[in-house]
Amino acid sequence: MKQPTEFDQLMDAIIFAANKHQGQVRKDADHSPYITHPLAVARAIAEIGGVGDTLVYKAAILHDTIEDTNTTEEEIRLRFGEEVLQVVLEVTDDKSLNKMERKQRQVMHAPNLSYPARIIKLADKIINCQDILKSPPEGWTLQRRRDYIQWGADVISQIRSTNEALEAAFDQIITEAEEILDFQVQPFDSIDQRPWGFAPNQVPQED
């Protein structure tokens, strides 16, 4: 039997994610189909980051399936393998926690992410922050948009030196956000002053 090519594997991930996210929409004013988000993340990884790893693309396309759909870990493992599953799990929030705890955990755990997970996290924040600026969710106040940008900056501050091009793209969005939203992104060392904050020395390190 013919072995699936990298293209076949990516198409399989896209079809799987499209089926799982079927009926879901983004929070923007146009209520864009949700599948456009993981595809945009994968595209940013390729076009901005210049990453050529099929594993990263597959995990990027699948990165919200466990968190936001009825997808199980076993489904991902059986169809895409343990390595893809583990990367997806790294970027999956625990929905049993409240929103602020989830935000805090993303910042605290970011330094311990694997390289593939860091790449996905960078691209995900690029796409989400672009959306906050260009097509924000309906009903979001100016302060909520500022808070999201600040939180994104806090997360990315913990995974610097991962991919220069993706980080430069994120920094450009921060510059635009400061102008459009008329505020100043604060440095990480003031994290304890944020709603999702903690003492900087609380950031966990791997054994």
ChimeraX attribute file (.defattr): number of C-alpha atoms within 10 A of each C-alpha:
attribute: neighborCount
match mode: 1-to-1
recipient: residues
	/A:1	3
	/A:2	4
	/A:3	6
	/A:4	10
	/A:5	9
	/A:6	13
	/A:7	10
	/A:8	11
	/A:9	17
	/A:10	18
	/A:11	14
	/A:12	16
	/A:13	21
	/A:14	19
	/A:15	14
	/A:16	18
	/A:17	23
	/A:18	21
	/A:19	13
	/A:20	19
	/A:21	21
	/A:22	13
	/A:23	10
	/A:24	15
	/A:25	15
	/A:26	16
	/A:27	18
	/A:28	17
	/A:29	11
	/A:30	12
	/A:31	12
	/A:32	13
	/A:33	16
	/A:34	18
	/A:35	23
	/A:36	14
	/A:37	20
	/A:38	26
	/A:39	18
	/A:40	18
	/A:41	24
	/A:42	25
	/A:43	17
	/A:44	22
	/A:45	25
	/A:46	16
	/A:47	12
	/A:48	17
	/A:49	21
	/A:50	13
	/A:51	16
	/A:52	11
	/A:53	12
	/A:54	14
	/A:55	17
	/A:56	24
	/A:57	27
	/A:58	25
	/A:59	28
	/A:60	30
	/A:61	28
	/A:62	29
	/A:63	28
	/A:64	23
	/A:65	24
	/A:66	21
	/A:67	17
	/A:68	14
	/A:69	14
	/A:70	10
	/A:71	17
	/A:72	12
	/A:73	15
	/A:74	12
	/A:75	12
	/A:76	22
	/A:77	14
	/A:78	10
	/A:79	14
	/A:80	18
	/A:81	13
	/A:82	14
	/A:83	12
	/A:84	22
	/A:85	23
	/A:86	17
	/A:87	24
	/A:88	26
	/A:89	18
	/A:90	20
	/A:91	24
	/A:92	17
	/A:93	18
	/A:94	14
	/A:95	11
	/A:96	8
	/A:97	11
	/A:98	9
	/A:99	13
	/A:100	12
	/A:101	16
	/A:102	17
	/A:103	20
	/A:104	19
	/A:105	18
	/A:106	24
	/A:107	23
	/A:108	20
	/A:109	18
	/A:110	23
	/A:111	19
	/A:112	16
	/A:113	18
	/A:114	13
	/A:115	14
	/A:116	21
	/A:117	22
	/A:118	24
	/A:119	25
	/A:120	26
	/A:121	23
	/A:122	25
	/A:123	27
	/A:124	23
	/A:125	22
	/A:126	26
	/A:127	17
	/A:128	19
	/A:129	24
	/A:130	18
	/A:131	16
	/A:132	20
	/A:133	18
	/A:134	12
	/A:135	14
	/A:136	20
	/A:137	17
	/A:138	11
	/A:139	10
	/A:140	12
	/A:141	11
	/A:142	11
	/A:143	11
	/A:144	12
	/A:145	18
	/A:146	22
	/A:147	16
	/A:148	16
	/A:149	25
	/A:150	24
	/A:151	25
	/A:152	23
	/A:153	21
	/A:154	27
	/A:155	24
	/A:156	24
	/A:157	16
	/A:158	19
	/A:159	22
	/A:160	14
	/A:161	8
	/A:162	15
	/A:163	18
	/A:164	12
	/A:165	14
	/A:166	22
	/A:167	22
	/A:168	13
	/A:169	16
	/A:170	22
	/A:171	15
	/A:172	12
	/A:173	19
	/A:174	22
	/A:175	12
	/A:176	14
	/A:177	23
	/A:178	15
	/A:179	11
	/A:180	12
	/A:181	14
	/A:182	11
	/A:183	12
	/A:184	13
	/A:185	17
	/A:186	14
	/A:187	11
	/A:188	19
	/A:189	11
	/A:190	13
	/A:191	19
	/A:192	12
	/A:193	12
	/A:194	15
	/A:195	13
	/A:196	19
	/A:197	20
	/A:198	16
	/A:199	11
	/A:200	13
	/A:201	7
	/A:202	8
	/A:203	15
	/A:204	12
	/A:205	10
	/A:206	7
	/A:207	3
